[in-house]
């Protein structure tokens, strides 16, 4: 099975999930930067004092990266595909992870929906093999598509298993 770019993108609503994660991360970083600056001892000097004074301002470009750039980049990178032979996934925004799970190796297929995923109508298909390293998750699919993919994969894996035994 050759390594190739999977055909399907995740659901566009995944961008809003990643934007929300970026907003929460940025708010936490901003609060930590402001708190560190306010709680710093008055006699603190040198490079540490300069860093604490700049920290709240450094959160602005970092926040733009987390709220705007990361979600759009992840949407561009995250892909998935199911073929007759395997499940292909590609994910990541700084480090890319490619996975190929042969249908014959699949032992269980599940779907999950976290609270935010439920609000956005998304779900994750979890494909497990006997080896945890050979497993993969197809994250942030439309809920109906995720259910259909999970059902189809379970049927395919069962048919392959029946052929082998």
C-alpha positions in Angstrom: 0.0 0.0 0.0 1.7 3.2 -1.1 1.9 6.3 1.1 -0.3 8.9 -0.6 -2.4 11.9 0.3 -5.8 10.8 1.5 -8.7 12.1 -0.6 -11.1 13.6 1.9 -10.8 16.6 4.2 -12.3 16.7 7.6 -15.6 18.6 8.1 -15.3 22.4 7.7 -16.8 22.8 11.2 -13.6 21.4 12.6 -12.0 24.8 11.9 -14.4 26.3 14.5 -13.4 23.6 17.0 -9.7 24.5 16.5 -10.4 28.2 16.6 -12.1 27.6 20.0 -9.1 25.7 21.3 -6.9 28.6 20.1 -9.0 31.2 21.9 -8.9 29.2 25.1 -5.1 28.7 24.9 -4.6 32.4 24.1 -6.8 33.5 27.0 -4.9 31.2 29.4 -1.5 32.5 28.1 -2.6 36.1 28.4 -3.9 35.6 31.9 -0.6 33.9 32.9 1.5 36.6 31.3 -0.5 39.4 33.0 -0.5 37.6 36.4 3.3 37.0 36.2 3.8 40.7 35.4 1.6 41.9 38.2 2.9 39.4 40.8 6.6 39.9 40.0 8.7 41.4 42.8 9.3 45.1 42.4 13.1 44.7 42.8 13.3 42.2 39.9 15.7 43.5 37.3 17.6 42.5 34.2 16.4 40.3 31.4 13.7 38.6 33.5 12.0 41.9 34.2 12.2 42.8 30.5 10.7 39.4 29.6 7.8 39.8 32.1 7.1 43.3 30.7 7.0 42.0 27.1 5.1 38.8 27.9 1.6 40.2 27.5 2.5 41.8 24.2 4.1 38.5 23.0 0.8 36.8 23.5 -0.8 38.8 20.6 1.2 37.3 17.8 1.1 33.9 19.4 -2.7 34.2 19.7 -3.0 35.1 16.1 -1.0 32.0 15.2 -3.2 29.8 17.4 -6.6 31.4 16.5 -6.1 32.1 12.8 -3.1 30.3 11.2 -3.3 26.9 13.1 -6.9 26.1 12.4 -6.6 27.0 8.7 -3.4 25.1 8.3 -4.8 22.0 10.1 -7.9 22.0 7.9 -5.6 22.1 4.9 -3.4 19.2 6.2 -5.9 16.8 8.0 -7.2 14.2 5.5 -8.7 10.7 5.5 -9.8 8.0 3.2 -11.1 4.5 3.3 -10.3 2.1 0.4 -10.8 -1.6 -0.2 -7.4 -2.3 1.3 -6.8 0.3 4.1 -7.7 3.4 6.1 -5.4 6.3 5.4 -5.1 9.3 7.7 -2.8 12.4 7.7 -2.9 15.0 10.5 -0.8 17.5 12.4 0.2 21.1 11.8 3.8 21.3 13.1 4.5 17.5 12.9 2.7 15.5 10.3 1.5 12.0 11.0 0.6 9.6 8.2 -1.1 6.3 9.1 -2.1 3.4 6.9 -4.2 0.7 8.7 -4.9 -2.4 6.6 -8.6 -3.5 6.7 -7.4 -7.0 7.6 -5.8 -5.7 10.8 -8.9 -3.9 12.1 -10.3 -5.4 15.3 -12.7 -2.7 16.5 -14.3 0.4 15.1 -16.0 3.0 17.4 -17.3 6.5 17.1 -17.0 9.2 19.8 -18.5 12.6 20.1 -17.1 15.0 22.6 -19.2 17.9 24.0 -17.9 20.5 21.6 -18.0 18.0 18.7 -21.7 17.4 19.5 -22.4 21.2 19.3 -20.7 21.3 15.9 -22.2 18.1 14.6 -18.9 16.3 14.5 -17.6 12.8 15.4 -14.4 10.8 15.5 -14.1 7.3 14.1 -11.6 5.2 16.2 -10.0 2.3 14.3 -8.2 -0.1 16.5 -5.9 -3.0 15.7 -4.2 -5.6 18.0 -1.2 -3.2 18.1 -1.9 0.2 19.5 0.8 1.6 17.2 -1.2 0.4 14.2 -4.4 2.1 15.3 -5.7 5.5 14.1 -8.5 8.0 14.6 -10.3 9.8 11.9 -11.2 13.0 13.7 -13.8 15.7 13.1 -16.0 14.1 10.5 -19.7 15.0 10.0 -21.6 12.9 12.5 -23.6 11.1 9.8 -20.5 10.4 7.7 -18.7 9.1 10.8 -21.5 6.6 11.6 -21.6 5.4 7.9 -17.8 5.0 7.8 -17.7 3.1 11.1 -20.4 0.8 10.0 -18.8 0.2 6.6 -15.4 -0.4 8.2 -16.8 -2.9 10.7 -18.5 -4.8 7.9 -15.3 -4.8 5.8 -13.1 -5.9 8.7 -15.6 -8.7 9.6 -15.7 -9.9 5.9 -11.9 -10.0 5.7 -11.7 -11.9 9.0 -14.3 -14.4 7.8 -12.3 -15.0 4.6 -9.1 -15.7 6.6 -10.7 -18.1 9.1 
